[in-house]
Amino acid sequence: MRLVGVIIGELLISKMGIYYLIMYDSQVFNINLVITSVFVLAIISSILYYIINYFEKNKTVENIHSFFTIVLFLETY
């Protein structure tokens, strides 16, 4: 339930990013970009789900450390 609250909160108050793109384009009736944004969001969430699922199945310290290294690397760009 908390995850749903976080997603809805991001959707309503974001000033940039994909949530902002969804809200702005829905207000100006650009349905093609809204559908594309939701599709991209679904792809990103599916990829993250499979990455986290992989690391949960292989619970080693090295895998968890490498995952957070990748996440920190992606945040810098």
Secondary structure, DSSP 8 states (H G I E B T S, - for coil): -HHHHHHHHHHHH-SSSHHHHHHHHHHTT-HHHHHHHHHHHHHHHHHHHHHHHHHHHS--HHHHHHHHHHHHHHHT-
